[in-house]
Amino acid sequence: MGPRRLLLVAACFSLCGPLLSAR
């Protein structure tokens, strides 16, 4: 498992965070 996967997950959370909040 590389750090790229972690970065991807972090980005997903960052985008999903506000999206879920808006909902």
Number of C-alpha atoms within 10 A of each C-alpha: 5 6 8 9 10 11 11 11 12 12 12 11 13 11 11 12 11 10 10 9 7 7 5
